[in-house]
Amino acid sequence: MAKLELKPVKAAHKTLSEGILPSQAIRAMIDVGQIKLAEPLLANQLQPASLDLRLGNIAYRVRASFLPGKGEKVAAKLDDLQLHAISLSQGAVLETGCVYVAPLLESLALPDDLCAATNPKSSTGRLDVFTRVIADGVSAFDQIPAGYQGPLYAEICPQTFSVVVRRGSRLSQIRFRRGGSEAKPVQDIALSVDLSGDKDGLVGYRAKRHTGLVDVDAVGACAMLDYWEPIYVRGKKRLILDPDQFYILASKEAVHVPPDQAAEMVPFNPLVGEFRVHYAGFFDPGFGHAEAGGAGSRAVLEVRSHKVPFILEDGQTIGRLVYERLTDTPELLYGRDLASHYQAQGLKLSKHFK
């Protein structure tokens, strides 16, 4: 297993004027009402540099994915596009191939110097549940402009497994940036795919079709072989990706995110192939950090080829990891201070499987 060689970076000052906000700054935003909560904050909802977002009471099945556009309210679009409403108070099934929109329990009243971005949580991405956040008047997914005041909605489209969700289920997370919406990378590192196999020759998993339900809030409730086909190396260290099949693979490199930085994987790059490598590409401060119990952590790759079969070779570049400064070192670190499911991970399915 290779180790990512991080270039030396000039040490951060105590507090920077630009960058991603740490956990204590997010908590302060809640205290002053810049983040509004319909229910009290949960003990494990706040992450080192992000906040988990919770589904509200209801989800709407809609005809198609949409963006509200400038000056338009998501609620008005739902009045026009919804097929039916589903109560989440007792739990509900969201079926594959359908598009749902659910209001979130968190809303925003951002100041003019703070913007936000969202992405699926790691467990959501590993279930192949395509999840994006939309906001009133914003013509882009997962982007919340500086000064935004209003509600947030999750668009949810299960791709492989139908899932059970309920009020309070957490599928997405939000992070906040001061100093403009564009990331200011301090490092940009290539990641390659590991197809050499472990001691048993295991290189990854291919998702099965027509399986049972997955409850997104139930840890270790599903038998792995009922949902996944293990893939073993045979002969040449390569894997042919079948179009529109979902794979879980791992990076060859060990990933280390220092306490004063966060990282994001570029999810799709047509220059290296017509496939997606990551849905939930945000790595919190402390991921893979030895002092936080994460030595040897690798990036898990959520891979789907588009349109045509594609051959992956062992060691082939499959994505890039972009590092960005935090404005301050967070009071929480991934792994050390949280019950983090994926610290020190190798090739690993989501927490739902045993």
N, C-alpha and C positions, 0 to 999 in steps of 0.2 A: 504494500500500500504506500503510495506516494504521499508526501506532505507538502502542502502549499507553502511556498517560500514567500513570506510577506516582506515587501520592501520596507526598509526603515522609514518611519514617518515621524516628522517633528512632533514632539509631545504637545498635547493640547493644554491650553490654559485652563484655569479652574472652571470658567464659564465662557463659552463661545457665543458670539452674536448670531451665528448662522449654523444650521444643522438640525438633526432630528431631536425631538424632545425626549428626555429620559422619564422614567416612571414618576419621580417626584414632581416633575413639572406637569405631567398629565393629571396627577392627583390635585395639584393646585388649580388646574383648569376646571376640574369638577367643583372644587370648593367655591370658586367665584362665579360659577354658572356658565362658563364658556362651553362646557360639556353638560348637557342636561340629561338626567336619568329618570326614567319613569318608575324605576324601582331602585332600592339601595344597591350600591356597589357590592359585588360578591368578593369574598376573600381572595380568590385566585383569578379574578377577572383582569386585573392590572398586570401587564407583562413588563419586562425591563425597558422596552421602548415602544410599547403599543398597548392598546386597549381592546379586549374582546367585545364584539357587538352581539347583542341578544335579540332573537326574534320576538315579536310582539304577539298579540292575541289571535291574529288572523293572517291567512295567506290567500292570495287571489291567483287562481289559474287564469292565465292570459293567452291570447291567440298567438302571440309572438313576442320576442324580445323587443325592447324599445328604449329610446332615450327621450326625455321630455322636451329638450330643445330650449332655447333662450326664452325666458319669460313664461314658460309653461310649468304647471304643477303636476307632479307625479300622480296625485290623487285624481286630477281631471282626466289624465290618460287612462287610469284604471277604470273610471266610470265608462269609458268608451270601449276598452279592450278586454275587460274581464269576462270570463265565461261563467265562473261561479266562485263563491267565497268558501273558505275552509276554516273552521275553528281550530286553533292550535291549543286551546286550553287543556284538553285531555290527550293531546297527541294526535298526529295525522300522518298519513302516508303520502309522500311526494313521489310520483311515478316517473320512471325513465322516459325520456323523450318529450316531457311536458315542461312548460315554463311557468314558474310561479314568482310572484312578487309579494314580499311580506314587509310591512312597516317594522322598524326596529325600535327597541326600548330606549335607545340613545338618540339624541338630537344635538344640534350644534348652534352656538352663537359665537362664531370665531371673530377675533379681532383682525384688523386689517393687515397685521404682520404675520399671521399664521395661516397656512394652508394644510391640507390633509390628504392622505392617500390610503387606500384600503386594499386588502388582498385576502384570499381564502386562508383559513388556518391550515396548518400542516395536515391535520387529520382529515379535513374537508378535501384537500387536494388529493390525498392518497385514496380517497373513496371515489374519485372521479366525479365529484359533484361540482359542476361548473357554477360558481357563485361570484356575483359582482354586486357592487353597491352603486345605487343611483341616487341623485339628489335633485331637488326642484331647480329647474332652469339651467342645469349643467349638461352640456352636450358631449360628455365623455364618461365612460365607466370608471369607477374606482378613483376618481379625482374630485376633490372638494376644494374650491378656490378660497383664497384668503378672504375673510370677511363674510363667509357664508353663514346665514342664519335660517335654520329650518330643519325639517325632518330628514331622516335617512331611510332608505329602503334596500332590502336585499333581493336581488334577482337570483333565483335558484333553478338550476336545470340538471337533475341527476342524469348522468350519461350511461352508466353501467349498472349500478345497483339502485333499486328503489329504496328510499330511506324513510325512517320515522323521525319526525321532528316535533317539537312542542314549544310552547311559550318559554323563553329563556334559553333555548338551544343556541349554541355559539358556533357559527359557521365562518365568520369573517372577523378580521381585526383591523384596527385603524391606527395609523401613526401620524404624527404632526411634525411639520417642518417650518422652521423660521428662516426667512431669507430667500424666499422665492420657491416656486413649484418645481424647478429643475434641480435634480440631485447634483451635488458637487463632489464627485468621486475623489477619494484619496488613493484608491487602488482599484485595478481592474484586472482580474486574473482568470485565465482559461481553466475550465474543468473538462476532464475526459471521463469516458464511461469505462467501468470495470467489467470486462467479460472474461476474466481469467478463471473465475469460479473460486468458491471457498474449498475447504478440505474435502467436501462431498461433491464438488463441481457445480454447486448452485450459483447461478448468475442473476436470477431475477424471477419475477412472477408475471403471468398473463392472466388477466381477469376473465372469469367465466361469465357467460350470458345466462339469463333466465334463472337467477339464483333466488334465494329468499331475501327477506328484508334485512336492512341494517339499521339499528337504532343508533343515531348519532351520539346519544348520551350514555350508551351502555358500553363500558370498557370490558374487553375480553369475552364478549357474549357470543361471538360467531366462530364456528369451526373453520379454520383457514382453508382446508381442502374442499369445503363446500362452495367456496367463492373464488379460489385461485388455483391456477395450474403452475406448479414450480417449473422453472426452466433450467436445464443443466447444460454445461458446456460439452460439446461433442466435436472432437477433431479440431478444426480451425476455430479460433476464438472470435466468433462472429455471431450475430443474431439478425435474422431477417424480420423486420417489423411488418406485420400484416396491416393493411390500411384500416384505420378506424378501430383497431384493437388497442386496449389500454394495458400498459406495462409498468411495473415497478422495477427500477434498476438502481444502481448506486454509482457514485463517482469513484474514480481510482484514488483521488486525492483526499487526504484528511483536511477538513475545513476548520479553521480557527478564527473566531471573531473576538477581537480584543474587547475589554469592558467599555472602552470609550468610543466604540464604533458599532455600526450595524451593517449588514450586507444584504444584497438582493440579487437573485439570479435572474438574468435576462431570460424570459420564458420562451421566446421564439426568435430564431435567427435564420432567415432563409439562406444565408451565405454558407451555413454548414449542413443544410438539409431541410426538406419540407416536413418538419416534425416539431412538436412542442415538447419541451423537456421539464417544465415545472409549472404547476398552477399556483402553488403557495410558496412564492420565492423569497420570503422575508426571513432573515436569520437574525435573531435577537442578540444583543450584547452578551457575551459569555458562552455562546454556542461553541462547543469544541475547545473551550478554554480549560487548560489542565487544572488550574486552581479551583474551577467550578465543577470538576469531575467529568470533564468532557474530552479528555485526551483521546485522539483517534477517531473522533466523530466524522462521518462522511455525509455528503449531501445525497439524499434520496431523490431520484429522478422519476417524475411522473410523465411517461413518454407516450405520445400518440402520433403515429404517422398519418399524413394527410394524402389522400387520393391514390398514391402509388406505394407499392412495397419499397422498403428502403433497407439497405444493409448497413448495420453498425459493426465496426471492427473494434476489438479491444484497444483501449487507449485513444480512440478517436475523440477529438474535441466535440463537445456536445452542448456547451453553453459557457457563459461568462459570469463571474461573481464580482459584483461592483460593491465596494466598501465606501461608507460615508460616515463622517464624524457625527457624534452626538454633541449637543451643546454643553453637556456635563455628564460625568460618569453616573450611571443609574444607581439608585439605592438597592435595586434588585438585580441579580444576575441569573441568566438562564441556567438551570440545573442546580446551582448552589442554593438559591433561595426559594425555588419553586419546585413543585412535584412535576418536573418536566419529563414527558414521556420519551423524548427522542435524544436526550443527551447521551453521548458516548455510543451513538447508534452506528451500526453498519448497514447492511441491506435489511430494511425493516418495513413491514406493512404497518397500516394504521393501528392505533390502540384498540380497535374494535375486534381484532382477530386473535385467536389463541391457537 
